[in-house]
Amino acid sequence: MTDTVLLAIDGPRATITLNDPAKHNRLDTVGLGKLREAIEKVEADLEKARSAGDEKKIAELEENLASRRSFLEMAERASADYS
């Protein structure tokens, strides 16, 4: 089975990719959980950057996380509407 949510971290950039073309990247309960896990990994990197005092990486990760959290919240609302 292929991972339906992929996470690639390259320095301060975290890319989360939905990878379930057979389901048109629809997020079910499992997919939402994997998306949450990917965001938690990025949050852990943010905490490491804060501990290291890396201001540039902190700013980039915070911006990156804001959009991912917004997407997760939207996906969770949509999922609740269809349950």
Residue frames as a rotation matrix with the C-alpha (Angstrom) as fourth column:
MET 1
0.583 0.813 0.000 0.00
0.813 -0.583 0.000 0.00
0.000 0.000 -1.000 0.00
THR 2
-0.311 -0.641 0.702 1.25
0.631 -0.691 -0.352 3.46
0.711 0.333 0.619 -0.91
ASP 3
-0.581 0.085 -0.809 1.33
0.669 -0.516 -0.535 6.25
-0.463 -0.852 0.243 1.66
THR 4
0.220 0.781 0.584 -1.58
0.948 -0.312 0.060 8.56
0.229 0.541 -0.810 1.00
VAL 5
0.996 -0.030 0.078 0.04
-0.048 -0.970 0.237 11.55
0.069 -0.240 -0.968 2.72
LEU 6
0.342 -0.940 0.012 3.70
0.849 0.304 -0.433 12.25
0.403 0.158 0.902 1.97
LEU 7
0.958 -0.137 -0.253 5.96
0.026 -0.834 0.551 14.61
-0.287 -0.534 -0.795 3.91
ALA 8
0.296 -0.910 0.290 9.22
0.842 0.106 -0.529 16.00
0.450 0.401 0.798 2.56
ILE 9
0.902 -0.095 -0.421 11.28
0.195 -0.780 0.595 18.35
-0.385 -0.619 -0.685 4.72
ASP 10
0.233 -0.829 0.508 14.06
0.871 -0.055 -0.488 20.31
0.433 0.556 0.710 3.05
GLY 11
-0.827 -0.536 0.170 15.59
0.368 -0.744 -0.557 22.76
0.425 -0.398 0.813 5.49
PRO 12
-0.847 0.511 -0.145 12.86
-0.173 -0.524 -0.834 25.19
-0.502 -0.682 0.532 6.52
ARG 13
-0.347 0.738 -0.579 10.46
-0.926 -0.172 0.337 24.00
0.149 0.653 0.743 3.79
ALA 14
-0.709 0.261 0.655 7.98
-0.058 0.904 -0.423 21.23
-0.703 -0.338 -0.626 4.50
THR 15
-0.548 0.532 -0.645 5.97
-0.804 -0.125 0.581 19.87
0.228 0.837 0.497 1.61
ILE 16
-0.498 0.519 0.694 2.90
-0.163 0.730 -0.663 17.75
-0.851 -0.444 -0.279 2.33
THR 17
-0.701 0.208 -0.682 1.55
-0.695 0.011 0.719 15.90
0.157 0.978 0.137 -0.69
LEU 18
0.172 0.802 0.573 -1.75
-0.607 0.544 -0.579 14.09
-0.776 -0.248 0.580 -0.93
ASN 19
-0.635 -0.564 -0.528 -1.03
-0.770 0.410 0.489 10.88
-0.059 0.717 -0.694 -2.85
ASP 20
-0.565 0.523 0.638 -4.22
0.196 0.836 -0.512 8.94
-0.802 -0.164 -0.575 -3.46
PRO 21
-0.796 0.201 -0.572 -5.19
-0.578 -0.535 0.616 9.57
-0.182 0.820 0.542 -7.08
ALA 22
-0.823 0.520 -0.228 -7.53
0.355 0.785 0.508 6.56
0.443 0.337 -0.831 -7.13
LYS 23
-0.030 0.815 -0.579 -9.72
0.991 -0.052 -0.125 8.42
-0.132 -0.577 -0.806 -4.63
HIS 24
0.306 0.073 0.949 -8.98
0.521 -0.848 -0.103 11.85
0.797 0.526 -0.297 -6.15
ASN 25
-0.662 -0.742 0.105 -6.98
0.249 -0.350 -0.903 12.66
0.707 -0.572 0.417 -2.99
ARG 26
0.380 0.849 0.368 -10.12
-0.305 -0.261 0.916 12.57
0.873 -0.460 0.160 -0.87
LEU 27
-0.716 -0.635 0.291 -9.21
-0.447 0.095 -0.890 12.54
0.537 -0.767 -0.351 2.81
ASP 28
0.383 0.769 -0.512 -10.95
0.086 0.522 0.848 9.93
0.920 -0.369 0.134 4.91
THR 29
0.970 0.035 0.239 -10.43
-0.231 -0.160 0.960 9.45
0.071 -0.987 -0.147 8.66
VAL 30
0.572 -0.813 0.106 -7.13
0.711 0.556 0.429 7.65
-0.408 -0.171 0.897 8.08
GLY 31
0.075 -0.536 0.841 -5.92
0.828 -0.436 -0.353 10.32
0.556 0.722 0.411 5.66
LEU 32
0.651 0.205 0.731 -6.83
-0.160 -0.904 0.396 13.10
0.742 -0.375 -0.556 8.08
GLY 33
0.943 -0.332 0.024 -4.87
0.072 0.275 0.959 11.29
-0.325 -0.902 0.283 10.80
LYS 34
0.255 -0.888 0.382 -1.83
0.953 0.297 0.056 11.02
-0.164 0.350 0.922 8.51
LEU 35
0.224 -0.112 0.968 -2.14
0.438 -0.876 -0.203 14.69
0.871 0.469 -0.147 7.64
ARG 36
0.926 0.120 0.359 -2.23
-0.263 -0.477 0.838 15.55
0.272 -0.870 -0.410 11.37
GLU 37
0.707 -0.706 0.035 0.90
0.514 0.547 0.661 13.40
-0.486 -0.449 0.749 11.91
ALA 38
0.098 -0.681 0.726 2.75
0.923 -0.211 -0.322 15.19
0.372 0.702 0.608 9.11
ILE 39
0.468 0.129 0.874 1.85
-0.024 -0.987 0.159 18.58
0.884 -0.096 -0.458 10.61
GLU 40
0.989 -0.116 0.093 3.01
-0.087 0.056 0.995 17.38
-0.121 -0.992 0.045 14.03
LYS 41
0.380 -0.904 0.194 6.41
0.899 0.410 0.153 16.47
-0.218 0.116 0.969 12.51
VAL 42
0.020 -0.329 0.944 6.71
0.557 -0.781 -0.284 19.98
0.831 0.531 0.168 11.09
GLU 43
0.794 0.309 0.524 5.73
-0.247 -0.623 0.742 21.38
0.556 -0.718 -0.419 14.51
ALA 44
0.821 -0.557 -0.124 8.53
0.441 0.481 0.758 19.30
-0.362 -0.677 0.640 16.07
ASP 45
0.006 -0.826 0.564 10.99
0.962 -0.149 -0.230 20.81
0.274 0.544 0.793 13.58
LEU 46
0.352 0.198 0.915 9.73
0.093 -0.980 0.176 24.26
0.931 0.023 -0.363 14.54
GLU 47
0.996 0.022 0.084 10.42
-0.082 -0.068 0.994 23.52
0.027 -0.997 -0.066 18.20
LYS 48
0.412 -0.908 0.080 13.96
0.860 0.416 0.297 22.39
-0.302 -0.054 0.952 17.31
ALA 49
-0.037 -0.392 0.919 14.50
0.698 -0.669 -0.257 25.62
0.715 0.632 0.299 15.36
ARG 50
0.716 0.347 0.606 13.25
-0.163 -0.760 0.629 27.63
0.679 -0.549 -0.487 18.33
SER 51
0.905 -0.406 -0.127 15.62
0.286 0.361 0.888 25.78
-0.315 -0.840 0.443 20.64
ALA 52
0.068 -0.926 0.372 18.50
0.984 0.125 0.131 26.49
-0.167 0.357 0.919 18.27
GLY 53
0.093 0.031 -0.995 17.49
0.243 -0.970 -0.007 30.15
-0.965 -0.242 -0.098 17.89
ASP 54
-0.786 -0.357 0.505 17.34
0.533 0.023 0.846 29.86
-0.314 0.934 0.172 14.09
GLU 55
-0.356 0.679 -0.642 15.15
-0.098 -0.710 -0.697 32.91
-0.929 -0.185 0.320 13.40
LYS 56
-0.549 0.130 -0.826 15.03
-0.830 -0.206 0.519 32.46
-0.103 0.970 0.221 9.61
LYS 57
-0.860 0.216 -0.463 13.94
0.048 0.936 0.348 28.83
0.508 0.277 -0.815 9.86
ILE 58
-0.696 0.633 -0.339 11.42
0.478 0.056 -0.877 29.71
-0.536 -0.772 -0.342 12.59
ALA 59
-0.370 0.553 -0.746 9.77
-0.528 -0.786 -0.321 32.36
-0.765 0.275 0.583 10.40
GLU 60
-0.588 0.105 -0.802 9.62
-0.758 0.275 0.591 30.05
0.282 0.956 -0.082 7.38
LEU 61
-0.883 0.254 -0.395 8.27
0.313 0.945 -0.091 27.09
0.350 -0.204 -0.914 9.35
GLU 62
-0.620 0.691 -0.371 5.64
0.218 -0.303 -0.928 29.23
-0.754 -0.656 0.038 11.09
GLU 63
-0.325 0.483 -0.813 4.40
-0.840 -0.543 0.012 30.51
-0.436 0.687 0.582 7.73
ASN 64
-0.718 -0.030 -0.695 4.47
-0.459 0.771 0.441 26.97
0.523 0.636 -0.567 6.33
LEU 65
-0.898 0.348 -0.270 2.54
0.440 0.680 -0.586 25.60
-0.020 -0.645 -0.764 9.30
ALA 66
-0.580 0.714 -0.393 -0.13
-0.308 -0.638 -0.706 28.28
-0.755 -0.288 0.590 9.19
SER 67
-0.269 0.490 -0.829 -1.25
-0.959 -0.057 0.277 27.24
0.088 0.870 0.485 5.71
ARG 68
-0.711 -0.030 -0.702 -1.12
-0.127 0.988 0.085 23.51
0.691 0.150 -0.707 6.56
ARG 69
-0.885 0.421 -0.200 -3.15
0.296 0.176 -0.939 24.00
-0.360 -0.890 -0.280 9.73
SER 70
-0.399 0.755 -0.519 -5.73
-0.701 -0.617 -0.358 26.00
-0.591 0.221 0.776 7.78
PHE 71
-0.377 0.221 -0.899 -5.98
-0.756 0.488 0.437 23.22
0.535 0.845 -0.017 5.20
LEU 72
-0.887 0.020 -0.461 -6.35
0.231 0.885 -0.405 20.58
0.400 -0.466 -0.789 7.94
GLU 73
-0.734 0.649 -0.198 -9.11
-0.027 -0.320 -0.947 22.57
-0.678 -0.690 0.253 9.64
MET 74
-0.244 0.643 -0.726 -10.95
-0.944 -0.328 0.027 22.96
-0.221 0.692 0.687 6.34
ALA 75
-0.524 -0.013 -0.852 -10.59
-0.444 0.857 0.260 19.24
0.727 0.514 -0.455 5.57
GLU 76
-0.952 0.175 -0.253 -11.82
0.308 0.552 -0.775 18.28
0.004 -0.815 -0.580 9.04
ARG 77
-0.505 0.812 -0.294 -14.89
-0.449 -0.537 -0.714 20.54
-0.737 -0.228 0.636 8.69
ALA 78
-0.196 0.398 -0.896 -15.65
-0.959 0.112 0.259 19.07
0.204 0.910 0.360 5.27
SER 79
-0.770 -0.142 -0.622 -15.23
-0.093 0.990 -0.111 15.55
0.631 -0.028 -0.775 6.61
ALA 80
-0.872 0.479 -0.098 -17.61
0.160 0.090 -0.983 16.28
-0.463 -0.873 -0.155 9.49
ASP 81
-0.333 0.772 -0.541 -20.17
-0.804 -0.533 -0.265 17.65
-0.493 0.347 0.798 7.03
TYR 82
-0.068 0.255 -0.965 -20.15
-0.839 0.509 0.194 14.36
0.541 0.822 0.179 5.10
SER 83
-0.943 -0.301 -0.143 -20.15
-0.179 0.819 -0.546 11.98
0.281 -0.489 -0.826 8.05
